[in-house]
Amino acid sequence: MSSTPLLIWLYTLAFAAVHSLLASQAVKEYVYQFGLQTHHYRLLYSLLGVLTTFVWLYWIGTLPDTVLYTVQEGGLQYGLYTLQVLGLCIVLAALQPIDGAVFLGLKKAEQQTDPFIEQGVFKYIRHPMYTGFMLFLLAKPEHSVVSLHFALAVSVYFIVGSKLEEKRMLAEHPDYADYQQRVGAFIPKLF
């Protein structure tokens, strides 16, 4: 049991390393040398992402676990559930302006670069999917050793991943720098 948190962080690090490496421009350019087109690579990346996610979650699901806390009091419990629903709503809102077929690699994109979206929820948060998933995971009214460390590890991965994603966006879209100044990464800027 004492090794459970360490294993969660190691499994998440391994998943993050594979996921980020496959998303890197260097790997994409290497694969493109063999004639694989952009949308075919995106489809392969999506399939590998699903497969590695299942393996990652399976490994974490096999770890011994203990409940850390349970919030059963009405107001606080409902507040946490509300935050989870808000997180799911943010994720769904983030999917609205995205062409799912292009995102998954089922259809060829009109442009070669990743799209720069500044509509819908993206007007207020640069990384709404990450924000939504973090809210959903962290606001659980009951956390065990596994679920809490998993939520924290995923949140760290999202924060680090967002930095890598933004480097790529700045290289592909110079006007992204202005967007970074105006729009908060995970929390809307109020002023």
CORQUI-V332368 format. One record per residue. N is the residue number from 1. RES is the residue in one small letter. SS is DSSP state (alpha for helix, beta for strand, coil for the rest). PHI is phi in radians with two decimals (NA if undefined). Layout:
N_RES_SS_PHI + N_RES_SS_PHI
This chain:
1_m_coil_NA + 2_s_coil_-1.17 + 3_s_coil_-1.55 + 4_t_alpha_-0.97 + 5_p_alpha_-1.03 + 6_l_alpha_-1.07 + 7_l_alpha_-1.12 + 8_i_alpha_-1.06 + 9_w_alpha_-1.18 + 10_l_alpha_-1.19 + 11_y_alpha_-1.08 + 12_t_alpha_-1.20 + 13_l_alpha_-1.09 + 14_a_alpha_-1.10 + 15_f_alpha_-1.06 + 16_a_alpha_-1.09 + 17_a_alpha_-1.11 + 18_v_alpha_-1.13 + 19_h_alpha_-1.07 + 20_s_alpha_-1.24 + 21_l_alpha_-1.09 + 22_l_alpha_-1.16 + 23_a_alpha_-1.51 + 24_s_coil_-1.24 + 25_q_alpha_-1.12 + 26_a_alpha_-1.09 + 27_v_alpha_-1.18 + 28_k_alpha_-1.04 + 29_e_alpha_-1.11 + 30_y_alpha_-1.09 + 31_v_alpha_-1.19 + 32_y_alpha_-1.14 + 33_q_coil_-1.07 + 34_f_coil_-1.63 + 35_g_coil_1.59 + 36_l_coil_-1.26 + 37_q_coil_-1.43 + 38_t_alpha_-0.95 + 39_h_alpha_-1.22 + 40_h_alpha_-1.22 + 41_y_alpha_-1.14 + 42_r_alpha_-1.09 + 43_l_alpha_-1.13 + 44_l_alpha_-1.06 + 45_y_alpha_-1.07 + 46_s_alpha_-1.11 + 47_l_alpha_-1.13 + 48_l_alpha_-1.14 + 49_g_alpha_-1.09 + 50_v_alpha_-1.13 + 51_l_alpha_-1.07 + 52_t_alpha_-1.18 + 53_t_alpha_-1.14 + 54_f_alpha_-1.10 + 55_v_alpha_-1.10 + 56_w_alpha_-1.01 + 57_l_alpha_-1.16 + 58_y_alpha_-1.09 + 59_w_alpha_-1.01 + 60_i_alpha_-1.16 + 61_g_alpha_-1.18 + 62_t_coil_-1.54 + 63_l_coil_-1.35 + 64_p_coil_-1.13 + 65_d_coil_-2.48 + 66_t_coil_-2.51 + 67_v_beta_-1.21 + 68_l_beta_-1.60 + 69_y_beta_-2.77 + 70_t_beta_-2.38 + 71_v_coil_-1.66 + 72_q_coil_-2.02 + 73_e_coil_-1.39 + 74_g_alpha_-0.72 + 75_g_alpha_-1.07 + 76_l_alpha_-1.19 + 77_q_alpha_-1.08 + 78_y_alpha_-1.17 + 79_g_alpha_-1.09 + 80_l_alpha_-1.17 + 81_y_alpha_-1.08 + 82_t_alpha_-1.10 + 83_l_alpha_-1.11 + 84_q_alpha_-1.14 + 85_v_alpha_-1.11 + 86_l_alpha_-1.03 + 87_g_alpha_-1.03 + 88_l_alpha_-1.13 + 89_c_alpha_-1.11 + 90_i_alpha_-1.13 + 91_v_alpha_-1.06 + 92_l_alpha_-1.10 + 93_a_alpha_-1.14 + 94_a_alpha_-1.20 + 95_l_alpha_-1.37 + 96_q_alpha_-1.00 + 97_p_coil_-1.43 + 98_i_coil_-1.68 + 99_d_coil_-1.38 + 100_g_alpha_-1.03 + 101_a_alpha_-1.15 + 102_v_alpha_-1.24 + 103_f_alpha_-1.00 + 104_l_alpha_-1.49 + 105_g_coil_1.56 + 106_l_coil_-1.42 + 107_k_coil_-2.49 + 108_k_coil_-1.29 + 109_a_coil_-1.35 + 110_e_coil_-1.24 + 111_q_coil_-2.08 + 112_q_coil_-1.39 + 113_t_coil_-1.57 + 114_d_coil_-1.13 + 115_p_coil_-1.19 + 116_f_coil_-1.76 + 117_i_coil_-1.81 + 118_e_coil_-2.35 + 119_q_coil_-2.29 + 120_g_alpha_1.10 + 121_v_alpha_-1.16 + 122_f_alpha_-1.18 + 123_k_alpha_-1.24 + 124_y_coil_-1.97 + 125_i_beta_-2.40 + 126_r_coil_-1.27 + 127_h_coil_-2.23 + 128_p_alpha_-1.14 + 129_m_alpha_-1.13 + 130_y_alpha_-1.10 + 131_t_alpha_-1.01 + 132_g_alpha_-1.07 + 133_f_alpha_-1.17 + 134_m_alpha_-1.11 + 135_l_alpha_-1.01 + 136_f_alpha_-1.06 + 137_l_alpha_-1.27 + 138_l_alpha_-1.36 + 139_a_coil_-1.60 + 140_k_coil_-1.08 + 141_p_coil_-1.24 + 142_e_beta_-2.29 + 143_h_beta_-2.21 + 144_s_beta_-1.85 + 145_v_alpha_-1.01 + 146_v_alpha_-1.13 + 147_s_alpha_-1.16 + 148_l_alpha_-1.21 + 149_h_alpha_-1.17 + 150_f_alpha_-1.09 + 151_a_alpha_-1.07 + 152_l_alpha_-1.19 + 153_a_alpha_-1.13 + 154_v_alpha_-1.13 + 155_s_alpha_-1.09 + 156_v_alpha_-1.09 + 157_y_alpha_-1.06 + 158_f_alpha_-1.09 + 159_i_alpha_-1.16 + 160_v_alpha_-1.14 + 161_g_alpha_-1.06 + 162_s_alpha_-1.12 + 163_k_alpha_-1.15 + 164_l_alpha_-1.15 + 165_e_alpha_-1.09 + 166_e_alpha_-1.22 + 167_k_alpha_-1.06 + 168_r_alpha_-1.14 + 169_m_alpha_-1.14 + 170_l_alpha_-1.12 + 171_a_alpha_-1.21 + 172_e_alpha_-1.54 + 173_h_coil_-2.36 + 174_p_coil_-1.00 + 175_d_coil_-1.30 + 176_y_alpha_-1.16 + 177_a_alpha_-1.06 + 178_d_alpha_-1.13 + 179_y_alpha_-1.04 + 180_q_alpha_-1.03 + 181_q_alpha_-1.25 + 182_r_alpha_-1.53 + 183_v_coil_-2.09 + 184_g_beta_-1.19 + 185_a_coil_-1.22 + 186_f_coil_-2.17 + 187_i_coil_-2.22 + 188_p_coil_-1.04 + 189_k_coil_-1.36 + 190_l_coil_-1.45 + 191_f_coil_-2.18
